Amino acid sequence: MLSAPAWVKLLPAFRYDSLFLLYTEVQTREVAVTDLTARVTVAEERANAAVEAKDALTSSFNQLEADREWMRCHGIARIVQAIMDAPKTATGLDLVKERARDAGFKAGYNCCIGHMNIMSKGGYTDERSGFHGVDTESLLNAAVASFYDTSLSCVEKLDECLEADYVDRLRMLYADAEEEDPAGGAQDDAGTSGTK
């Protein structure tokens, strides 16, 4: 049991008991207040940590939103433009177009010969054609396969950028992306599905 201070014992006996009870109650409440203060301090620390975590998440979210907007407005158009401007792309597409034209010409020529043979009872062949004995379909398929297998330096640079912090690396790769409009003047949602 708690002992009362010395000055309390000097008081008359009837006041001594009530003062002692009051004194014990004050000490009990002091302990409760100290405990409550410690709990409030811990709760405040947790609340501050939660606010800091929320601020960090908000900052990360805002950065992701800015990166997405940059990719949408500048990055994708620059990537497509780099691929389309690559000399190997133009050479490969020209070869595919030439082979497709040759295959189409031979198919049309042979179709025409077939119609002529029906009307004239045969005798026409593709010997006079420049494609006699040439497998134009195989040449077309080879040109398409070659085009898709072509390694483009701009795509290799893009692969390097996609390892980590890809938007920052793409911004460095296409530093002038915000100054020019690589999409040929297309603004806002031009060429998109209309949804954001």
C-alpha positions as CSV (number, residue, x, y, z in Angstrom):
1,M,0.0,0.0,0.0
2,L,1.1,3.5,-0.7
3,S,2.5,5.6,2.2
4,A,1.3,9.2,2.6
5,P,3.7,12.1,2.7
6,A,4.8,13.2,6.2
7,W,2.7,16.4,6.3
8,V,-0.5,14.4,5.7
9,K,0.1,12.5,9.0
10,L,0.0,15.8,11.0
11,L,-3.6,16.4,10.0
12,P,-6.5,15.3,12.2
13,A,-7.5,11.6,11.8
14,F,-10.8,12.2,10.0
15,R,-9.2,14.2,7.3
16,Y,-6.2,11.9,7.0
17,D,-8.2,9.0,5.6
18,S,-10.0,11.1,2.9
19,L,-6.8,12.9,1.9
20,F,-5.0,9.5,1.6
21,L,-7.7,8.2,-0.6
22,L,-7.6,11.3,-2.7
23,Y,-3.8,11.1,-2.9
24,T,-3.9,7.4,-4.1
25,E,-6.5,8.3,-6.7
26,V,-4.4,11.1,-8.0
27,Q,-1.4,8.8,-8.3
28,T,-3.5,6.2,-10.1
29,R,-4.7,8.8,-12.5
30,E,-1.2,10.0,-13.0
31,V,-0.1,6.5,-14.0
32,A,-3.1,6.3,-16.4
33,V,-2.3,9.7,-17.9
34,T,1.3,8.6,-18.4
35,D,0.2,5.4,-20.1
36,L,-2.3,7.2,-22.2
37,T,0.4,9.8,-23.2
38,A,2.7,6.9,-24.3
39,R,-0.1,5.4,-26.4
40,V,-0.9,8.7,-28.0
41,T,2.8,9.2,-28.9
42,V,2.9,5.8,-30.5
43,A,-0.3,6.5,-32.4
44,E,1.0,9.9,-33.6
45,E,4.2,8.2,-34.8
46,R,2.1,5.6,-36.7
47,A,-0.1,8.4,-38.2
48,N,3.0,10.3,-39.3
49,A,4.5,7.2,-40.9
50,A,1.2,6.6,-42.7
51,V,1.1,10.2,-44.0
52,E,4.7,9.8,-45.2
53,A,3.9,6.6,-46.9
54,K,0.8,8.1,-48.5
55,D,2.9,11.1,-49.7
56,A,5.4,8.7,-51.2
57,L,2.7,6.7,-53.0
58,T,1.1,9.9,-54.3
59,S,4.4,11.1,-55.6
60,S,5.1,7.7,-57.3
61,F,1.6,7.7,-58.8
62,N,2.0,11.3,-60.1
63,Q,5.3,10.3,-61.7
64,L,3.7,7.2,-63.3
65,E,0.9,9.4,-64.6
66,A,3.4,11.9,-66.1
67,D,5.4,9.1,-67.7
68,R,2.2,7.6,-69.2
69,E,1.2,11.0,-70.6
70,W,4.7,11.5,-72.1
71,M,4.6,8.1,-73.7
72,R,1.1,8.8,-75.1
73,C,2.0,12.3,-76.4
74,H,5.6,11.8,-77.5
75,G,7.2,8.4,-76.9
76,I,5.1,6.1,-79.0
77,A,5.0,8.4,-82.0
78,R,8.8,8.8,-81.7
79,I,9.3,5.1,-81.6
80,V,7.1,4.5,-84.6
81,Q,8.8,7.3,-86.5
82,A,12.3,5.9,-85.7
83,I,11.3,2.5,-87.0
84,M,9.7,3.9,-90.1
85,D,12.7,6.2,-90.8
86,A,15.3,3.4,-90.5
87,P,17.0,2.7,-93.8
88,K,16.6,-1.0,-93.4
89,T,12.8,-0.6,-93.0
90,A,12.6,1.3,-96.3
91,T,14.8,-1.2,-98.1
92,G,12.9,-4.2,-96.7
93,L,9.5,-2.7,-97.5
94,D,10.6,-1.9,-101.0
95,L,11.7,-5.4,-101.6
96,V,8.4,-6.8,-100.2
97,K,6.4,-4.5,-102.4
98,E,8.5,-5.5,-105.5
99,R,8.1,-9.2,-104.7
100,A,4.4,-8.8,-104.1
101,R,4.0,-6.9,-107.4
102,D,5.9,-9.7,-109.2
103,A,3.8,-12.4,-107.6
104,G,0.6,-10.5,-108.4
105,F,1.6,-9.9,-112.0
106,K,2.5,-13.6,-112.5
107,A,-0.8,-14.7,-110.9
108,G,-2.8,-12.2,-113.1
109,Y,-0.8,-13.3,-116.2
110,N,-1.5,-17.0,-115.5
111,C,-5.2,-16.2,-114.8
112,C,-5.4,-14.4,-118.1
113,I,-3.7,-17.2,-120.0
114,G,-6.3,-19.6,-118.4
115,H,-9.1,-17.5,-119.7
116,M,-7.5,-17.2,-123.1
117,N,-7.1,-21.0,-123.3
118,I,-10.7,-21.5,-122.5
119,M,-11.8,-19.2,-125.4
120,S,-9.2,-20.3,-127.9
121,K,-9.0,-24.0,-127.1
122,G,-5.5,-23.9,-125.5
123,G,-2.1,-23.3,-126.7
124,Y,-1.1,-20.3,-124.6
125,T,1.6,-20.6,-121.9
126,D,3.6,-18.3,-119.7
127,E,6.8,-18.9,-121.7
128,R,6.8,-15.2,-122.9
129,S,6.3,-14.0,-119.4
130,G,9.4,-12.7,-117.6
131,F,8.4,-15.0,-114.7
132,H,8.3,-18.3,-116.6
133,G,9.7,-20.9,-114.2
134,V,10.1,-18.4,-111.4
135,D,8.5,-19.2,-108.0
136,T,7.3,-15.6,-107.2
137,E,5.3,-16.7,-104.1
138,S,8.5,-18.2,-102.5
139,L,10.4,-15.1,-103.3
140,L,7.6,-13.0,-101.7
141,N,7.6,-15.2,-98.6
142,A,11.4,-15.0,-98.3
143,A,11.3,-11.2,-98.6
144,V,8.6,-11.0,-95.9
145,A,10.5,-13.3,-93.6
146,S,13.7,-11.3,-94.2
147,F,11.9,-8.1,-93.4
148,Y,10.6,-9.4,-90.1
149,D,14.0,-10.9,-89.2
150,T,15.9,-7.6,-89.9
151,S,17.6,-6.1,-86.9
152,L,17.1,-2.4,-86.6
153,S,19.5,-0.4,-84.5
154,C,16.6,1.9,-83.3
155,V,14.8,-1.2,-81.9
156,E,17.9,-2.4,-80.2
157,K,18.2,1.0,-78.5
158,L,14.6,0.7,-77.5
159,D,15.3,-2.7,-76.0
160,E,18.1,-1.2,-73.9
161,C,15.7,1.5,-72.7
162,L,13.1,-1.0,-71.5
163,E,15.3,-2.6,-68.9
164,A,14.5,0.0,-66.1
165,D,13.3,3.6,-65.9
166,Y,12.3,3.2,-69.5
167,V,10.5,6.6,-69.8
168,D,13.5,8.5,-68.5
169,R,15.8,6.6,-70.9
170,L,13.4,7.1,-73.8
171,R,13.3,10.8,-73.0
172,M,17.1,10.9,-73.2
173,L,17.0,9.0,-76.5
174,Y,14.4,11.3,-78.0
175,A,15.4,14.5,-76.2
176,D,13.7,16.7,-78.8
177,A,10.4,14.9,-78.7
178,E,8.6,17.7,-76.9
179,E,9.9,20.3,-79.4
180,E,8.7,18.6,-82.6
181,D,5.6,16.8,-83.6
182,P,6.7,13.5,-85.0
183,A,3.1,12.4,-85.8
184,G,2.9,14.7,-88.8
185,G,0.7,17.3,-87.1
186,A,-1.8,14.9,-85.4
187,Q,-3.0,16.5,-82.2
188,D,-4.9,15.2,-79.2
189,D,-6.8,12.0,-80.0
190,A,-6.1,11.8,-83.7
191,G,-5.6,8.2,-84.7
192,T,-6.8,6.8,-81.5
193,S,-9.8,4.8,-80.7
194,G,-11.4,7.8,-79.0
195,T,-11.0,6.5,-75.5
196,K,-8.6,7.7,-72.9
